[in-house]
């Protein structure tokens, strides 16, 4: 596995929280941050793939036809805009 460095600037509060969690996990702050970034990358890629598969051949313009055909009724109780 090749590695590269990246100078990371974090707010002090986030760095402190991450360092505390890393200590609790028994890993270095660097390992903790690398794992957190890897986890986020995996989640975003998985989500993007899932949404692409769910969308199939659907296009935004196709949705407009359904939105326009929806009944014009007031929101149900509890669904009103704020």
C-alpha atoms as a printed R data frame, in Angstrom:
   type eleno elety resid chain resno       x      y       z
1  ATOM     1    CA   UNK     A     1   0.000  0.000   0.000
2  ATOM     2    CA   UNK     A     2   1.480  3.329  -0.995
3  ATOM     3    CA   UNK     A     3   1.044  6.260   1.339
4  ATOM     4    CA   UNK     A     4   1.093  9.992   0.957
5  ATOM     5    CA   UNK     A     5   1.080 12.826   3.407
6  ATOM     6    CA   UNK     A     6  -1.432 15.625   3.671
7  ATOM     7    CA   UNK     A     7  -1.146 18.571   6.032
8  ATOM     8    CA   UNK     A     8  -4.469 18.597   7.837
9  ATOM     9    CA   UNK     A     9  -5.775 21.591   9.725
10 ATOM    10    CA   UNK     A    10  -8.505 20.861  12.242
11 ATOM    11    CA   UNK     A    11 -10.307 23.056  14.729
12 ATOM    12    CA   UNK     A    12  -8.771 22.466  18.169
13 ATOM    13    CA   UNK     A    13 -12.013 21.057  19.549
14 ATOM    14    CA   UNK     A    14 -12.266 18.417  16.813
15 ATOM    15    CA   UNK     A    15  -8.602 17.465  17.101
16 ATOM    16    CA   UNK     A    16  -8.954 17.086  20.870
17 ATOM    17    CA   UNK     A    17 -12.074 14.942  20.523
18 ATOM    18    CA   UNK     A    18 -10.443 12.780  17.842
19 ATOM    19    CA   UNK     A    19  -7.287 12.376  19.941
20 ATOM    20    CA   UNK     A    20  -9.361 11.308  22.948
21 ATOM    21    CA   UNK     A    21 -11.283  8.754  20.874
22 ATOM    22    CA   UNK     A    22  -8.046  7.463  19.344
23 ATOM    23    CA   UNK     A    23  -6.580  6.995  22.834
24 ATOM    24    CA   UNK     A    24  -9.704  5.105  23.916
25 ATOM    25    CA   UNK     A    25  -9.375  2.876  20.827
26 ATOM    26    CA   UNK     A    26  -5.665  2.335  21.483
27 ATOM    27    CA   UNK     A    27  -4.534  3.740  18.132
28 ATOM    28    CA   UNK     A    28  -2.590  6.787  17.040
29 ATOM    29    CA   UNK     A    29  -4.400  9.936  16.020
30 ATOM    30    CA   UNK     A    30  -3.078  9.391  12.495
31 ATOM    31    CA   UNK     A    31  -4.536  5.863  12.365
32 ATOM    32    CA   UNK     A    32  -7.839  7.106  13.753
33 ATOM    33    CA   UNK     A    33  -8.139  9.878  11.162
34 ATOM    34    CA   UNK     A    34  -7.105  7.553   8.310
35 ATOM    35    CA   UNK     A    35  -9.756  5.018   9.375
36 ATOM    36    CA   UNK     A    36 -12.398  7.744   9.685
37 ATOM    37    CA   UNK     A    37 -11.639  9.056   6.196
38 ATOM    38    CA   UNK     A    38 -11.657  5.522   4.756
39 ATOM    39    CA   UNK     A    39 -15.027  4.865   6.410
40 ATOM    40    CA   UNK     A    40 -16.506  8.078   5.012
41 ATOM    41    CA   UNK     A    41 -15.201  7.325   1.509
42 ATOM    42    CA   UNK     A    42 -16.741  3.850   1.679
43 ATOM    43    CA   UNK     A    43 -20.113  5.155   2.837
44 ATOM    44    CA   UNK     A    44 -20.276  7.830   0.141
45 ATOM    45    CA   UNK     A    45 -19.259  5.425  -2.617
46 ATOM    46    CA   UNK     A    46 -21.741  2.806  -1.453
47 ATOM    47    CA   UNK     A    47 -24.501  5.404  -1.238
48 ATOM    48    CA   UNK     A    48 -23.749  6.734  -4.716
49 ATOM    49    CA   UNK     A    49 -23.803  3.216  -6.171
50 ATOM    50    CA   UNK     A    50 -27.061  2.386  -4.389
51 ATOM    51    CA   UNK     A    51 -28.755  5.543  -5.637
52 ATOM    52    CA   UNK     A    52 -27.509  4.994  -9.185
53 ATOM    53    CA   UNK     A    53 -28.921  1.462  -9.165
54 ATOM    54    CA   UNK     A    54 -32.243  2.600  -7.655
55 ATOM    55    CA   UNK     A    55 -32.594  5.391 -10.188
56 ATOM    56    CA   UNK     A    56 -32.099  3.037 -13.108
57 ATOM    57    CA   UNK     A    57 -32.970  4.945 -16.249
58 ATOM    58    CA   UNK     A    58 -34.992  7.587 -14.377
59 ATOM    59    CA   UNK     A    59 -34.226 11.201 -15.182
60 ATOM    60    CA   UNK     A    60 -35.197 14.341 -13.241
61 ATOM    61    CA   UNK     A    61 -37.489 15.501 -16.057
62 ATOM    62    CA   UNK     A    62 -39.441 12.234 -15.752
63 ATOM    63    CA   UNK     A    63 -40.235 13.062 -12.128
64 ATOM    64    CA   UNK     A    64 -41.888 16.337 -13.094
65 ATOM    65    CA   UNK     A    65 -44.679 14.469 -14.870
66 ATOM    66    CA   UNK     A    66 -45.528 12.654 -11.638
67 ATOM    67    CA   UNK     A    67 -45.207 15.772  -9.475
68 ATOM    68    CA   UNK     A    68 -47.558 17.694 -11.772
69 ATOM    69    CA   UNK     A    69 -50.079 14.828 -11.677
70 ATOM    70    CA   UNK     A    70 -50.103 14.691  -7.862
71 ATOM    71    CA   UNK     A    71 -53.327 15.878  -6.236
72 ATOM    72    CA   UNK     A    72 -53.399 19.428  -4.908
73 ATOM    73    CA   UNK     A    73 -54.279 18.811  -1.261
74 ATOM    74    CA   UNK     A    74 -53.123 20.503   1.951
75 ATOM    75    CA   UNK     A    75 -50.443 18.722   4.006
76 ATOM    76    CA   UNK     A    76 -51.570 16.196   6.568
77 ATOM    77    CA   UNK     A    77 -51.510 17.261  10.211
78 ATOM    78    CA   UNK     A    78 -47.882 17.292  11.346
79 ATOM    79    CA   UNK     A    79 -46.502 17.694   7.797
80 ATOM    80    CA   UNK     A    80 -47.094 21.425   7.548
81 ATOM    81    CA   UNK     A    81 -44.085 23.564   6.586
82 ATOM    82    CA   UNK     A    82 -42.434 25.407   9.474
